[in-house]
Amino acid sequence: MEKLQAEDARYLKRKVKGGSLDVHPTEKALIVQYELEATILGEMGDPMVGERKECQKIIRLKSLNANTDIASLARKVVEECRLIHPSKLPEVEQLLFYLLNRKKSGNDKREKHSPRDLAPFEGLELDEEANINRIDHYVELLYEDIPEKVRGATLILHLARNPDNLEELLQNETALGALARVLREDWKQSVDLATTIIYVFFCFSSFSQFHGQVTHYKIGALCMNIIEHELKRYDLWQDELQKKAANQNVKKEHEKAFKKYQGLLIKQEQLLRVALHLLLNLAEDTRTELKMRNKNIVHTLVKTLDREDEELLVLVVSFLKKLSIFLENKNDMAETYAVEKLARLLPCKHEDLLNTTLRLLLNLSFDTGLRSQMVQAGLIPKLSSLLADESQRQLCMCILYHISVDDRFKSMFAYTDCIPQLMKMLFDCGESPMDPELISFCINLAANKRNAQVICEGNGLKMLMKRGLKLKDVLTMKMIRNVSQHDGPTKNLFIDYVGDLAAQTGVEEREEYVIECLGTLANLTIPDLDWELVLKEYNLVPFLKDRLKPGSAEDDLILEVVIMIGTVSMDGSCAAMMAKSGIISALIELLNAQQEDDEFVCQIVYVFYKMVFHQATRDVIIKDTQAPAYLIDLMHDKNAEIRKVCDNTLDIIAEYDEEWGRKIQSEKFRWHNSQWLEMVDNRAMGDDGEPFMYGDDGEPFMHNGDILERRDLFYSADGIIPADSTISPEFFIDYQNGDMAQSRSGVGLRPSTAILEL
């Protein structure tokens, strides 16, 4: 810049531009960022030299406490500080409120990790007060012996703990370079020295704008090496103590060594805290975090979970939580069995540690393998007991919800106090909306038979039905529907609610609500239930027929209608009502329209299977429709469930109709004969044929046995059909399986629909 003569500079013009507001990272104070522009004007008023400088003003609020009137204080701050525009009054109020409620913890989302988050530094007692103007003298001490180096580093640390000094310290490259060199060369000689110097750089790492300088001196990589070394030292101490404890002859020596170990442990954990805190701050940059991952930071952190210091554990778990959002880090945690070590931290009295651990477990619970580890580590009863803690309830419920998605683990909830607590939460909601996590969790649990029994204990089912029907709550009805699918005592409890459920099929009801009510009814395969009375009283037959038309409703509702028809068709009089109404033709039309949907095909074929046991519907199916032809086409469907139901339906048709019996037998023979010919052709291929088509003796074999030994191709049930031509499906299945002595419960071949989960 050209040097100006004094007489040339006549006027000085200053201009202040307001900037942003933020909270002080460590104190009850606001920081106002602003820009100062100074311009020197010549005699004619033209600008000769201009300079801009970014500045900040700290507004300390020592009197801020729980009794402070935030609105009044905010107005006072805006009035007295001209740098803050009046339009920012709401922002000032928000920042003051944040300051008042700010917690000094590692999981605070807004405040960066500040030096005061750490335990009080037990460094050297100073006989002088640190002065920024004497920084050069403090640097000289770093070139002396270890005690003087510790003293010099401590004096610099006292300066660095005041954020107002960081900018000036940053300009002193000699000081920072000397600190980095001493740390690199002498950290093994003194834990106090290493801790103090890392603490200095930690103060810089608390502000994102200084991360570049910290990275420049490679402090992060050095901290990784130091942490790894200290963890190895810890293992050696443990081994040494165990050896001395095992030797009864050196009891006094063991006590002496243990006291020494406790002193070393305190210093080591302080070093680990400050080093890990620095790394956590630097990990704000994902590129830096990736470098840490490449140096096995996850393995290091998981190993540190064995420690007992709660403040150190809060830091380690917070770090793991931050890392867990990336797939590679999550996989590392799975490999190191981090969940097993986290499980020992639950429950605990340290609120921050408990909350942070649960948040980490929630992140990990999205992985199937890690959910298995959680169950193996005994977390289901631990998390269930924590549901009583309102401050942790939501986190626990979300983790348990993820675990409940897996069918393997659903039954384990029945042996904890989880379900009674959930039911109480449901009933406490009254008529208010329920938390989606709560009802979703309950829906998953209800899909297990033992859980359903616990849910229905006392007035459980009555209260659920009352809420579901009164509020027309779809999710509550979905839970009820899952409960209704289980055979046993729970299903009989629904007899009192059949009429209420049937009444919900009105046109004016929401379709998704009708689906759940109809699905619940369809699950009620109760022998003593008079379905004919239900169908007549609530005029359900026209409703069912109308909904069978393709496009008349959503596919989910149409499917439930088909399942409902299958349920009521167990009753002969109900089947006759269906035949008279034309429902069978509607089912065949629906089968044509939905022939690519296995679920629809399977359920429609099951309806035919139920209907062929009753003469009225059997005659309609055999003589008036092409249903048998469709069933023959489906005999060899790729879906095993469809083949199973279809084969048994055709077997019954063949018993009653000779003509269809011959066609069915011929088709089965043709199919198996084609398989035989195919295998013969493969045999003729010689060594180039497919090896899996031959037995150990080199002869071809059939996976389904010799065709002449297939008894299902022949029919010899003479004498087992009663004179009135009525027979139950269960009776026929028992006969076919050669098990006439035992009676079957349930609905035999009824295909299962997908379990409802959220």
Secondary structure, DSSP 8 states (H G I E B T S, - for coil): -----GGG--EEEEEEEEEEEEE-SSSSEEEEEEEEEEEEE-TTS-EEEEEEEEEEEEEE-TT--TT--HHHHHHHHHHH-TTS-GGGHHHHHHHHHHHHH---STT-SSS---GGGS--------SS---GGGHHHHHHHTTS-HHHHHHHHHHHHHHHTSGGGHHHHHH-HHHHHHHHHHHHHHTTT-HHHHHHHHHHHHHHHTSGGGHHHHHHTTHHHHHHHHHHHHHHHHHHHHHHHHHHHH-GGGHHHHHHHHHHHHHHHHHHHHHHHHHHHHHHHHTTSHHHHHHHHHTTHHHHHHHHTT---HHHHHHHHHHHHHHTTSHHHHHHHHHTTHHHHHHTT-S-S-HHHHHHHHHHHHHHTTSHHHHHHHHHTTHHHHHHHGGG-HHHHHHHHHHHHHHHTSHHHHGGGGGSSHHHHHHHHHHHTTTS---HHHHHHHHHHTTSHHHHHHHHSTTHHHHHHHHHHHHT-HHHHHHHHHHHTS-SHHHHGGGGGHHHHHGGG-TTS-HHHHHHHHHHHHH---TT--HHHHHHHTTHHHHHHHHTSTTSS-HHHHHHHHHHHHHHTTSHHHHHHHHHHTHHHHHHHHHHHTTT-HHHHHHHHHHHHHHTTSHHHHHIIIIISSHHHHHHHGGG-S-HHHHHHHHHHHHHHHHH-HHHHHHHHHHHHHHHHHHHHHHHHHHHTGGGS-GGGB-TTS-B--TT--GGG-GGGS---TT-S-TT----HHHHHHHHTT--SS---TTTT---------
